[in-house]
Amino acid sequence: MEEVTLQKMREHIGWESGDGILAPGGSISNLYAAMVARYNRFPEVKMRGMRAVPELAMFTSKDAHYSVKKSAAILGMGMDSVYLVDTDNRGKMLPEHLEQLIGLARSRGQEPFFVSATGGTTVLGAFDRWTRSRTCASGTGSGSTWTRPGRGGVLLSQRHRHLLAGVQRADSVTWNPHKLMGVTLQCSVILLPERHIGLLQGCNGMQADYLFQQDKQYDVSYDTGDKSIQCGRRNDIFKLWLSWRAKGDEGYGEQVDYLIDLANYLCQQLKKRPGYEMVMEKPDFVNVCFWYVPEKFRSMKPGPERDSVINELVKRDFPCGRWPQSEGADDGEWHHNGGLPTPRQPAELLPHDRVSNPAATEADIDFLLDCIEKYSAEIFDDQPDEAGLGGGGGPAQ
């Protein structure tokens, strides 16, 4: 069941065959990617450790998932071995800066071995330019992976799979079906192309003769546990296999298209309603980033001064870290009405709505924005006009 499902995923990437295994979460999948890349370049590291290899260097976007740095720490290379590549105004890794950093690492005596591109960053939902990043990696002999696997489900959409164009050139791909595909936690995979069959086994296999005997009365190629860094594993494949059987490629493709359409609806509403400032006019994916400026502060010029005024008011009057609720309303009433208590965030940390629930509707989007406007008005209407702004948010609707 696991092999059939992983093969289907590899085919969607563009690989005729290959290798792979399920992992307990995307962070561990990314760890596997770094491990096999290092083992591929320096197989002696398995027996002799880091003393047997030169000082290594990894590269990823400055907006990449923190698990890339964590992998470097776990593997004994240290977080300082990870070079963070600048991004453009849409959050995509700049290949020119990647090339510069690879040269810098070499000048320091470090050996580049791993470039991690991101398919859908956490905040902006940016997709790195994979083809150019892979070319940079190839020029140094570095392995490459496509990380941030939550967005792997976009490959199932005929309308949007172009976002991962060139992914088939990667040396590994991590994919989290428990994100965009909606499979229950936890469900993550690490996938490798045909040219790297055997790397997982070579990197992680211990051939413990009391478990992985080679003379069992069945095809031992199904005995995949030795490829894992674990011993016992959960049967995570069941939920993925059953979900895919229930929805099929077409159903999942429609689900992805619907979520992106819903994110586009949110963008349309943000442009229509006063007070909202979008970070990007047309996001690439389901991540929609924006600020909401209460009416009382809209006469101020956007920038650090306005942010400082809002932050000081929030920190002074709501030090517990939670926006106040309607008078007399407790958490139970808030939940009953369909909302959630919202943590306080400073103005420089923008809200971002990741549309990933296929049960959500346009009415839910409208409700979310209505709540933002209503409770912001209630909060800031009651504030003294210490900044000399005048006006007010008006009564809550």
ABEGO torsion letter per residue (X at the ends): XAAAAAAAAAAAAGBABEBEBBBBEAAAAAAAAAAAAAAAABAAAAAAEAAABBBBBBBBBAABBAAAAAAAAAAGAEAAABBBBBBBAAGBBBAAAAAAAAAAAAAAGBBBABBBBBBGBAAAGBBBBAAAAAAAAAAAGBBBBBBGAAAAAAAABAAAAAAABGAAABABBBBBAABAAGBBOBBBBBBBBAAABGAAAAAABAGBAAABBAABABBAAABAAAABABBBBBBAAAAAAAAAAAAEAAAAAAAAAAAAAAAAAAAAAAAABBGBBBABABBABABBBBBBBBAAAAABBBEAAAAAAAAAAAAAABAAGBBBBBBGBBAAAAAAAGBBBBBBBBAABBBBBBBABAABBAAAAAAAAAAAAAAAAAAAAABBBAAGAEEEAEBBX
